[in-house]
């Protein structure tokens, strides 16, 4: 069965020179608007989510013996194909505006990309 949609997850790390609060505030209130304003995003991305690591729960998970990812957050892009997601990252407007904004708060060298096909079995409101 081929997926009707795909997702790209990226584990992100904040720049060392900003606080966690600054990272979250900029990502949520400034960068998201820049991202959503890009023409290629409006054409190609069907879903965009930001996920912030809960430090309290991460500590609890570790005390239970599990390994917890070492990142400050995750971003999820959903599209009809990986080609459509790739087109976003290659777009000149996106590079000029979105990547420039991203460099203000994210350590791009530490990002980890996870491309996934998915099938939803349960999706309650």
Secondary structure, DSSP 8 states (H G I E B T S, - for coil): ---S-EEEEEEE-B-TTS-HHHHHHHIIIIIHHHHHH-HHHHHH-SEEEEEE--HHHHHHHHHTT------SEEEEEEES-HHHHHHHHH-HHIIIIIIHHHTTTB-GGG-EEEEEE---S----
